[in-house]
Amino acid sequence: MPFIGNQPALSYTSFAKQDFTTSATTSYTLSQPVTNENEIALFINFVRQEPTTAYTASGTSLTLTSATSASDDMYAIFLGKAVQTVNPPAGSVGASQIADGSIALGKLSATGTKDSTTFLRGDNTFATAGGDNTPAFSAYLSSTQSLSHASITKIQFDTEHYDTDSAYDNSTNYRFTVPTGKGGKYLVTGQLFIEGNATSKANGVNAYLYLNGAEAMRCGIDFRANPGTNHSPSFATNMNLSAGDYLELYARWDSPDSSAASCFGSSSAQYRSHFGAIKIIT
Protein backbone atom coordinates (compact mmCIF):
# COMPACT_ATOMS: atom_id res chain seq x y z
CA MET A 1 0.00 0.00 0.00
CA PRO A 2 1.23 3.60 -0.57
CA PHE A 3 2.83 5.66 2.20
CA ILE A 4 3.01 9.40 2.87
CA GLY A 5 6.56 10.34 3.73
CA ASN A 6 9.35 7.85 4.34
CA GLN A 7 8.40 4.21 4.04
CA PRO A 8 8.75 2.53 7.47
CA ALA A 9 11.52 0.01 7.94
CA LEU A 10 10.61 -3.67 8.06
CA SER A 11 10.04 -4.58 11.73
CA TYR A 12 10.01 -7.81 13.72
CA THR A 13 7.65 -8.50 16.61
CA SER A 14 8.26 -10.32 19.86
CA PHE A 15 6.19 -10.14 23.08
CA ALA A 16 7.64 -8.70 26.26
CA LYS A 17 8.10 -11.12 29.15
CA GLN A 18 8.49 -10.55 32.89
CA ASP A 19 9.85 -13.11 35.36
CA PHE A 20 8.83 -12.77 39.01
CA THR A 21 10.61 -13.59 42.22
CA THR A 22 7.86 -15.34 44.12
CA SER A 23 7.01 -15.37 47.81
CA ALA A 24 3.97 -16.12 50.04
CA THR A 25 1.85 -13.27 48.69
CA THR A 26 -0.94 -12.45 46.25
CA SER A 27 0.32 -8.99 45.24
CA TYR A 28 2.94 -8.33 42.57
CA THR A 29 4.07 -5.36 40.51
CA LEU A 30 4.11 -5.48 36.71
CA SER A 31 7.00 -3.97 34.80
CA GLN A 32 4.59 -2.56 32.19
CA PRO A 33 1.17 -1.01 32.86
CA VAL A 34 -1.89 -2.82 31.47
CA THR A 35 -5.57 -1.94 31.12
CA ASN A 36 -6.79 -5.22 32.58
CA GLU A 37 -5.81 -8.83 33.17
CA ASN A 38 -6.66 -9.87 29.60
CA GLU A 39 -3.57 -8.05 28.35
CA ILE A 40 -1.21 -10.53 30.02
CA ALA A 41 -0.81 -14.30 29.98
CA LEU A 42 0.25 -15.44 33.45
CA PHE A 43 2.03 -18.76 34.02
CA ILE A 44 2.62 -20.36 37.42
CA ASN A 45 4.77 -23.45 37.46
CA PHE A 46 4.45 -23.50 33.66
CA VAL A 47 0.64 -23.70 33.76
CA ARG A 48 -1.30 -20.84 32.18
CA GLN A 49 -3.74 -19.17 34.59
CA GLU A 50 -7.27 -18.00 33.71
CA PRO A 51 -7.73 -14.19 33.72
CA THR A 52 -10.26 -12.77 36.22
CA THR A 53 -10.54 -16.22 37.88
CA ALA A 54 -6.92 -16.75 38.93
CA TYR A 55 -5.73 -13.16 38.77
CA THR A 56 -6.66 -9.58 38.03
CA ALA A 57 -4.51 -6.74 36.78
CA SER A 58 -4.77 -2.97 36.42
CA GLY A 59 -1.98 -0.51 35.74
CA THR A 60 1.12 -2.11 37.24
CA SER A 61 -0.77 -4.03 39.95
CA LEU A 62 -1.15 -7.80 39.65
CA THR A 63 -3.37 -9.54 42.21
CA LEU A 64 -3.62 -13.32 42.53
CA THR A 65 -6.61 -15.22 43.85
CA SER A 66 -4.32 -17.59 45.78
CA ALA A 67 -0.96 -16.75 47.28
CA THR A 68 2.16 -18.19 45.74
CA SER A 69 5.09 -19.76 47.59
CA ALA A 70 8.77 -18.99 47.33
CA SER A 71 9.36 -22.18 45.34
CA ASP A 72 6.87 -21.32 42.59
CA ASP A 73 7.97 -20.28 39.11
CA MET A 74 5.90 -17.40 37.74
CA TYR A 75 6.17 -15.23 34.65
CA ALA A 76 3.89 -13.04 32.51
CA ILE A 77 3.72 -12.43 28.77
CA PHE A 78 2.43 -8.95 27.88
CA LEU A 79 -0.08 -9.63 25.11
CA GLY A 80 -0.89 -5.96 24.72
CA LYS A 81 2.75 -4.84 24.43
CA ALA A 82 4.51 -5.95 21.29
CA VAL A 83 8.15 -4.90 21.09
CA GLN A 84 9.12 -3.84 17.56
CA THR A 85 12.64 -3.31 16.26
CA VAL A 86 14.24 -2.97 12.83
CA ASN A 87 16.56 -5.82 13.88
CA PRO A 88 15.28 -9.39 14.14
CA PRO A 89 15.08 -10.88 17.65
CA ALA A 90 18.06 -12.93 18.82
CA GLY A 91 18.05 -16.50 17.50
CA SER A 92 15.39 -15.81 14.86
CA VAL A 93 17.62 -15.59 11.76
CA GLY A 94 18.52 -18.68 9.71
CA ALA A 95 21.14 -19.24 6.99
CA SER A 96 18.68 -18.39 4.21
CA GLN A 97 18.23 -14.84 5.59
CA ILE A 98 21.97 -14.04 5.52
CA ALA A 99 23.44 -12.58 2.35
CA ASP A 100 26.64 -14.16 1.05
CA GLY A 101 29.73 -12.27 2.19
CA SER A 102 27.84 -10.18 4.73
CA ILE A 103 29.52 -11.54 7.90
CA ALA A 104 32.76 -9.78 8.85
CA LEU A 105 35.64 -11.82 10.27
CA GLY A 106 35.32 -10.06 13.60
CA LYS A 107 31.83 -11.50 14.05
CA LEU A 108 33.03 -15.10 13.90
CA SER A 109 33.57 -16.94 17.17
CA ALA A 110 36.39 -19.13 15.85
CA THR A 111 39.75 -18.95 17.61
CA GLY A 112 43.07 -18.12 15.97
CA THR A 113 44.30 -15.34 13.71
CA LYS A 114 41.61 -14.06 11.33
CA ASP A 115 43.13 -12.48 8.23
CA SER A 116 43.72 -12.98 4.52
CA THR A 117 46.43 -15.62 5.12
CA THR A 118 44.28 -18.04 7.17
CA PHE A 119 41.27 -20.26 6.61
CA LEU A 120 38.51 -21.56 8.89
CA ARG A 121 38.79 -25.27 9.72
CA GLY A 122 36.00 -27.66 10.62
CA ASP A 123 36.93 -27.48 14.31
CA ASN A 124 36.11 -23.72 14.35
CA THR A 125 39.72 -22.57 14.45
CA PHE A 126 41.67 -20.46 11.95
CA ALA A 127 44.81 -22.03 10.50
CA THR A 128 47.49 -20.91 8.05
CA ALA A 129 46.95 -22.19 4.54
CA GLY A 130 49.71 -24.10 2.80
CA GLY A 131 53.14 -24.04 4.38
CA ASP A 132 56.80 -24.49 3.47
CA ASN A 133 58.12 -27.67 1.84
CA THR A 134 60.84 -28.03 4.44
CA PRO A 135 63.12 -29.66 5.35
CA ALA A 136 64.58 -29.78 1.87
CA PHE A 137 68.08 -30.37 0.56
CA SER A 138 69.90 -30.91 -2.72
CA ALA A 139 73.51 -32.08 -2.89
CA TYR A 140 75.81 -33.15 -5.70
CA LEU A 141 79.12 -34.86 -6.25
CA SER A 142 81.74 -32.24 -7.00
CA SER A 143 84.44 -34.58 -8.34
CA THR A 144 84.85 -38.13 -9.60
CA GLN A 145 84.50 -41.01 -7.13
CA SER A 146 85.96 -44.44 -7.88
CA LEU A 147 83.76 -47.57 -7.85
CA SER A 148 85.14 -51.11 -7.53
CA HIS A 149 83.68 -54.06 -9.39
CA ALA A 150 80.76 -55.83 -7.63
CA SER A 151 81.03 -53.55 -4.60
CA ILE A 152 78.27 -51.41 -3.09
CA THR A 153 79.79 -47.99 -2.43
CA LYS A 154 78.29 -44.96 -0.67
CA ILE A 155 78.36 -41.91 -2.93
CA GLN A 156 79.87 -38.90 -1.19
CA PHE A 157 77.71 -36.01 -2.31
CA ASP A 158 79.95 -33.32 -0.88
CA THR A 159 78.48 -30.03 -2.17
CA GLU A 160 75.06 -28.60 -1.42
CA HIS A 161 72.76 -26.56 -3.62
CA TYR A 162 70.69 -25.86 -0.50
CA ASP A 163 69.91 -27.40 2.88
CA THR A 164 67.06 -25.58 4.65
CA ASP A 165 67.41 -27.26 8.05
CA SER A 166 71.10 -28.22 8.00
CA ALA A 167 69.88 -31.82 7.95
CA TYR A 168 72.28 -33.14 5.30
CA ASP A 169 75.85 -34.07 6.29
CA ASN A 170 78.06 -33.32 3.30
CA SER A 171 81.42 -33.88 4.96
CA THR A 172 81.38 -37.04 7.09
CA ASN A 173 78.46 -39.43 6.73
CA TYR A 174 76.93 -38.03 3.54
CA ARG A 175 73.40 -38.61 4.75
CA PHE A 176 70.15 -36.75 5.27
CA THR A 177 68.63 -37.06 8.76
CA VAL A 178 65.01 -36.06 9.43
CA PRO A 179 65.08 -33.29 12.09
CA THR A 180 63.09 -33.43 15.32
CA GLY A 181 59.44 -32.65 14.73
CA LYS A 182 59.80 -32.91 10.93
CA GLY A 183 58.50 -36.42 10.32
CA GLY A 184 56.09 -36.95 7.43
CA LYS A 185 56.02 -37.75 3.74
CA TYR A 186 59.06 -36.89 1.64
CA LEU A 187 59.86 -36.86 -2.06
CA VAL A 188 63.35 -38.35 -2.46
CA THR A 189 65.30 -38.11 -5.72
CA GLY A 190 68.69 -39.21 -6.99
CA GLN A 191 70.79 -39.70 -10.12
CA LEU A 192 74.20 -41.21 -10.77
CA PHE A 193 76.43 -40.82 -13.84
CA ILE A 194 78.69 -43.88 -13.95
CA GLU A 195 81.25 -44.71 -16.60
CA GLY A 196 83.74 -47.53 -16.94
CA ASN A 197 87.43 -46.71 -16.75
CA ALA A 198 89.28 -46.74 -20.08
CA THR A 199 87.59 -49.38 -22.25
CA SER A 200 85.84 -51.31 -19.44
CA LYS A 201 82.17 -52.03 -19.85
CA ALA A 202 79.36 -52.91 -17.46
CA ASN A 203 77.08 -55.87 -17.09
CA GLY A 204 74.92 -53.79 -14.76
CA VAL A 205 74.71 -50.55 -12.80
CA ASN A 206 72.50 -50.00 -9.74
CA ALA A 207 71.62 -47.13 -7.44
CA TYR A 208 70.60 -48.07 -3.88
CA LEU A 209 68.62 -45.86 -1.52
CA TYR A 210 69.37 -46.80 2.08
CA LEU A 211 67.09 -46.04 5.02
CA ASN A 212 68.68 -46.25 8.49
CA GLY A 213 71.58 -48.28 7.15
CA ALA A 214 69.57 -50.85 5.16
CA GLU A 215 68.45 -51.03 1.54
CA ALA A 216 65.01 -49.48 1.06
CA MET A 217 64.91 -49.24 -2.74
CA ARG A 218 67.05 -49.82 -5.78
CA CYS A 219 66.99 -48.99 -9.47
CA GLY A 220 69.37 -50.09 -12.17
CA ILE A 221 70.23 -51.06 -15.70
CA ASP A 222 71.10 -54.62 -16.83
CA PHE A 223 73.59 -54.72 -19.72
CA ARG A 224 74.57 -58.38 -19.68
CA ALA A 225 73.18 -58.92 -23.19
CA ASN A 226 75.03 -55.88 -24.53
CA PRO A 227 77.57 -54.37 -22.08
CA GLY A 228 77.85 -50.56 -22.20
CA THR A 229 80.31 -47.97 -20.95
CA ASN A 230 78.30 -45.14 -19.33
CA HIS A 231 75.02 -45.28 -17.48
CA SER A 232 72.75 -42.97 -15.45
CA PRO A 233 70.36 -44.77 -13.10
CA SER A 234 67.90 -42.31 -11.52
CA PHE A 235 64.84 -42.44 -9.28
CA ALA A 236 62.12 -40.40 -7.58
CA THR A 237 60.11 -41.96 -4.77
CA ASN A 238 57.80 -40.99 -1.91
CA MET A 239 58.72 -42.12 1.59
CA ASN A 240 57.04 -41.83 4.98
CA LEU A 241 59.83 -40.83 7.36
CA SER A 242 60.04 -40.26 11.11
CA ALA A 243 62.30 -37.90 13.06
CA GLY A 244 65.77 -39.45 13.30
CA ASP A 245 65.46 -41.53 10.12
CA TYR A 246 68.41 -41.09 7.76
CA LEU A 247 68.90 -41.62 4.02
CA GLU A 248 72.04 -42.45 2.03
CA LEU A 249 72.66 -43.21 -1.64
CA TYR A 250 74.90 -46.09 -2.76
CA ALA A 251 76.04 -47.42 -6.15
CA ARG A 252 77.13 -50.79 -7.56
CA TRP A 253 79.08 -51.43 -10.74
CA ASP A 254 79.42 -54.90 -12.25
CA SER A 255 81.87 -55.44 -15.09
CA PRO A 256 82.49 -58.59 -17.17
CA ASP A 257 86.24 -58.13 -16.74
CA SER A 258 86.06 -57.02 -13.04
CA SER A 259 87.43 -53.60 -13.92
CA ALA A 260 86.62 -50.45 -11.94
CA ALA A 261 84.44 -47.50 -12.87
CA SER A 262 83.92 -43.88 -11.90
CA CYS A 263 80.91 -41.98 -10.60
CA PHE A 264 81.25 -38.56 -12.19
CA GLY A 265 80.67 -35.32 -10.38
CA SER A 266 79.92 -31.85 -11.69
CA SER A 267 81.19 -30.60 -15.01
CA SER A 268 80.75 -26.84 -15.39
CA ALA A 269 77.00 -26.35 -14.92
CA GLN A 270 76.21 -30.05 -15.35
CA TYR A 271 75.44 -31.72 -12.04
CA ARG A 272 75.77 -35.31 -13.22
CA SER A 273 75.36 -37.09 -9.90
CA HIS A 274 73.00 -35.61 -7.32
CA PHE A 275 70.82 -36.52 -4.32
CA GLY A 276 67.90 -34.64 -2.71
CA ALA A 277 64.74 -34.77 -0.61
CA ILE A 278 61.86 -32.42 0.18
CA LYS A 279 59.04 -32.67 2.69
CA ILE A 280 55.60 -32.83 1.11
CA ILE A 281 52.79 -30.66 2.51
CA THR A 282 49.87 -32.91 3.45
C-alpha positions as CSV (number, residue, x, y, z in Angstrom):
1,M,0.0,0.0,0.0
2,P,1.2,3.6,-0.6
3,F,2.8,5.7,2.2
4,I,3.0,9.4,2.9
5,G,6.6,10.3,3.7
6,N,9.4,7.8,4.3
7,Q,8.4,4.2,4.0
8,P,8.8,2.5,7.5
9,A,11.5,0.0,7.9
10,L,10.6,-3.7,8.1
11,S,10.0,-4.6,11.7
12,Y,10.0,-7.8,13.7
13,T,7.7,-8.5,16.6
14,S,8.3,-10.3,19.9
15,F,6.2,-10.1,23.1
16,A,7.6,-8.7,26.3
17,K,8.1,-11.1,29.1
18,Q,8.5,-10.6,32.9
19,D,9.8,-13.1,35.4
20,F,8.8,-12.8,39.0
21,T,10.6,-13.6,42.2
22,T,7.9,-15.3,44.1
23,S,7.0,-15.4,47.8
24,A,4.0,-16.1,50.0
25,T,1.8,-13.3,48.7
26,T,-0.9,-12.5,46.3
27,S,0.3,-9.0,45.2
28,Y,2.9,-8.3,42.6
29,T,4.1,-5.4,40.5
30,L,4.1,-5.5,36.7
31,S,7.0,-4.0,34.8
32,Q,4.6,-2.6,32.2
33,P,1.2,-1.0,32.9
34,V,-1.9,-2.8,31.5
35,T,-5.6,-1.9,31.1
36,N,-6.8,-5.2,32.6
37,E,-5.8,-8.8,33.2
38,N,-6.7,-9.9,29.6
39,E,-3.6,-8.0,28.4
40,I,-1.2,-10.5,30.0
41,A,-0.8,-14.3,30.0
42,L,0.2,-15.4,33.4
43,F,2.0,-18.8,34.0
44,I,2.6,-20.4,37.4
45,N,4.8,-23.5,37.5
46,F,4.5,-23.5,33.7
47,V,0.6,-23.7,33.8
48,R,-1.3,-20.8,32.2
49,Q,-3.7,-19.2,34.6
50,E,-7.3,-18.0,33.7
51,P,-7.7,-14.2,33.7
52,T,-10.3,-12.8,36.2
53,T,-10.5,-16.2,37.9
54,A,-6.9,-16.8,38.9
55,Y,-5.7,-13.2,38.8
56,T,-6.7,-9.6,38.0
57,A,-4.5,-6.7,36.8
58,S,-4.8,-3.0,36.4
59,G,-2.0,-0.5,35.7
60,T,1.1,-2.1,37.2
61,S,-0.8,-4.0,40.0
62,L,-1.1,-7.8,39.7
63,T,-3.4,-9.5,42.2
64,L,-3.6,-13.3,42.5
65,T,-6.6,-15.2,43.8
66,S,-4.3,-17.6,45.8
67,A,-1.0,-16.8,47.3
68,T,2.2,-18.2,45.7
69,S,5.1,-19.8,47.6
70,A,8.8,-19.0,47.3
71,S,9.4,-22.2,45.3
72,D,6.9,-21.3,42.6
73,D,8.0,-20.3,39.1
74,M,5.9,-17.4,37.7
75,Y,6.2,-15.2,34.6
76,A,3.9,-13.0,32.5
77,I,3.7,-12.4,28.8
78,F,2.4,-9.0,27.9
79,L,-0.1,-9.6,25.1
80,G,-0.9,-6.0,24.7
81,K,2.7,-4.8,24.4
82,A,4.5,-5.9,21.3
83,V,8.1,-4.9,21.1
84,Q,9.1,-3.8,17.6
85,T,12.6,-3.3,16.3
86,V,14.2,-3.0,12.8
87,N,16.6,-5.8,13.9
88,P,15.3,-9.4,14.1
89,P,15.1,-10.9,17.7
90,A,18.1,-12.9,18.8
91,G,18.0,-16.5,17.5
92,S,15.4,-15.8,14.9
93,V,17.6,-15.6,11.8
94,G,18.5,-18.7,9.7
95,A,21.1,-19.2,7.0
96,S,18.7,-18.4,4.2
97,Q,18.2,-14.8,5.6
98,I,22.0,-14.0,5.5
99,A,23.4,-12.6,2.4
100,D,26.6,-14.2,1.1
101,G,29.7,-12.3,2.2
102,S,27.8,-10.2,4.7
103,I,29.5,-11.5,7.9
104,A,32.8,-9.8,8.9
105,L,35.6,-11.8,10.3
106,G,35.3,-10.1,13.6
107,K,31.8,-11.5,14.0
108,L,33.0,-15.1,13.9
109,S,33.6,-16.9,17.2
110,A,36.4,-19.1,15.8
111,T,39.8,-18.9,17.6
112,G,43.1,-18.1,16.0
113,T,44.3,-15.3,13.7
114,K,41.6,-14.1,11.3
115,D,43.1,-12.5,8.2
116,S,43.7,-13.0,4.5
117,T,46.4,-15.6,5.1
118,T,44.3,-18.0,7.2
119,F,41.3,-20.3,6.6
120,L,38.5,-21.6,8.9
121,R,38.8,-25.3,9.7
122,G,36.0,-27.7,10.6
123,D,36.9,-27.5,14.3
124,N,36.1,-23.7,14.4
125,T,39.7,-22.6,14.4
126,F,41.7,-20.5,12.0
127,A,44.8,-22.0,10.5
128,T,47.5,-20.9,8.1
129,A,46.9,-22.2,4.5
130,G,49.7,-24.1,2.8
131,G,53.1,-24.0,4.4
132,D,56.8,-24.5,3.5
133,N,58.1,-27.7,1.8
134,T,60.8,-28.0,4.4
135,P,63.1,-29.7,5.4
136,A,64.6,-29.8,1.9
137,F,68.1,-30.4,0.6
138,S,69.9,-30.9,-2.7
139,A,73.5,-32.1,-2.9
140,Y,75.8,-33.1,-5.7
141,L,79.1,-34.9,-6.3
142,S,81.7,-32.2,-7.0
143,S,84.4,-34.6,-8.3
144,T,84.9,-38.1,-9.6
145,Q,84.5,-41.0,-7.1
146,S,86.0,-44.4,-7.9
147,L,83.8,-47.6,-7.9
148,S,85.1,-51.1,-7.5
149,H,83.7,-54.1,-9.4
150,A,80.8,-55.8,-7.6
151,S,81.0,-53.5,-4.6
152,I,78.3,-51.4,-3.1
153,T,79.8,-48.0,-2.4
154,K,78.3,-45.0,-0.7
155,I,78.4,-41.9,-2.9
156,Q,79.9,-38.9,-1.2
157,F,77.7,-36.0,-2.3
158,D,79.9,-33.3,-0.9
159,T,78.5,-30.0,-2.2
160,E,75.1,-28.6,-1.4
161,H,72.8,-26.6,-3.6
162,Y,70.7,-25.9,-0.5
163,D,69.9,-27.4,2.9
164,T,67.1,-25.6,4.7
165,D,67.4,-27.3,8.0
166,S,71.1,-28.2,8.0
167,A,69.9,-31.8,7.9
168,Y,72.3,-33.1,5.3
169,D,75.8,-34.1,6.3
170,N,78.1,-33.3,3.3
171,S,81.4,-33.9,5.0
172,T,81.4,-37.0,7.1
173,N,78.5,-39.4,6.7
174,Y,76.9,-38.0,3.5
175,R,73.4,-38.6,4.7
176,F,70.1,-36.8,5.3
177,T,68.6,-37.1,8.8
178,V,65.0,-36.1,9.4
179,P,65.1,-33.3,12.1
180,T,63.1,-33.4,15.3
181,G,59.4,-32.7,14.7
182,K,59.8,-32.9,10.9
183,G,58.5,-36.4,10.3
184,G,56.1,-36.9,7.4
185,K,56.0,-37.8,3.7
186,Y,59.1,-36.9,1.6
187,L,59.9,-36.9,-2.1
188,V,63.4,-38.3,-2.5
189,T,65.3,-38.1,-5.7
190,G,68.7,-39.2,-7.0
191,Q,70.8,-39.7,-10.1
192,L,74.2,-41.2,-10.8
193,F,76.4,-40.8,-13.8
194,I,78.7,-43.9,-14.0
195,E,81.3,-44.7,-16.6
196,G,83.7,-47.5,-16.9
197,N,87.4,-46.7,-16.8
198,A,89.3,-46.7,-20.1
199,T,87.6,-49.4,-22.2
200,S,85.8,-51.3,-19.4
201,K,82.2,-52.0,-19.9
202,A,79.4,-52.9,-17.5
203,N,77.1,-55.9,-17.1
204,G,74.9,-53.8,-14.8
205,V,74.7,-50.6,-12.8
206,N,72.5,-50.0,-9.7
207,A,71.6,-47.1,-7.4
208,Y,70.6,-48.1,-3.9
209,L,68.6,-45.9,-1.5
210,Y,69.4,-46.8,2.1
211,L,67.1,-46.0,5.0
212,N,68.7,-46.3,8.5
213,G,71.6,-48.3,7.1
214,A,69.6,-50.8,5.2
215,E,68.5,-51.0,1.5
216,A,65.0,-49.5,1.1
217,M,64.9,-49.2,-2.7
218,R,67.1,-49.8,-5.8
219,C,67.0,-49.0,-9.5
220,G,69.4,-50.1,-12.2
221,I,70.2,-51.1,-15.7
222,D,71.1,-54.6,-16.8
223,F,73.6,-54.7,-19.7
224,R,74.6,-58.4,-19.7
225,A,73.2,-58.9,-23.2
226,N,75.0,-55.9,-24.5
227,P,77.6,-54.4,-22.1
228,G,77.9,-50.6,-22.2
229,T,80.3,-48.0,-21.0
230,N,78.3,-45.1,-19.3
231,H,75.0,-45.3,-17.5
232,S,72.7,-43.0,-15.5
233,P,70.4,-44.8,-13.1
234,S,67.9,-42.3,-11.5
235,F,64.8,-42.4,-9.3
236,A,62.1,-40.4,-7.6
237,T,60.1,-42.0,-4.8
238,N,57.8,-41.0,-1.9
239,M,58.7,-42.1,1.6
240,N,57.0,-41.8,5.0
241,L,59.8,-40.8,7.4
242,S,60.0,-40.3,11.1
243,A,62.3,-37.9,13.1
244,G,65.8,-39.4,13.3
245,D,65.5,-41.5,10.1
246,Y,68.4,-41.1,7.8
247,L,68.9,-41.6,4.0
248,E,72.0,-42.5,2.0
249,L,72.7,-43.2,-1.6
250,Y,74.9,-46.1,-2.8
251,A,76.0,-47.4,-6.2
252,R,77.1,-50.8,-7.6
253,W,79.1,-51.4,-10.7
254,D,79.4,-54.9,-12.2
255,S,81.9,-55.4,-15.1
256,P,82.5,-58.6,-17.2
257,D,86.2,-58.1,-16.7
258,S,86.1,-57.0,-13.0
259,S,87.4,-53.6,-13.9
260,A,86.6,-50.5,-11.9
261,A,84.4,-47.5,-12.9
262,S,83.9,-43.9,-11.9
263,C,80.9,-42.0,-10.6
264,F,81.3,-38.6,-12.2
265,G,80.7,-35.3,-10.4
266,S,79.9,-31.9,-11.7
267,S,81.2,-30.6,-15.0
268,S,80.7,-26.8,-15.4
269,A,77.0,-26.3,-14.9
270,Q,76.2,-30.1,-15.4
271,Y,75.4,-31.7,-12.0
272,R,75.8,-35.3,-13.2
273,S,75.4,-37.1,-9.9
274,H,73.0,-35.6,-7.3
275,F,70.8,-36.5,-4.3
276,G,67.9,-34.6,-2.7
277,A,64.7,-34.8,-0.6
278,I,61.9,-32.4,0.2
279,K,59.0,-32.7,2.7
280,I,55.6,-32.8,1.1
281,I,52.8,-30.7,2.5
282,T,49.9,-32.9,3.4
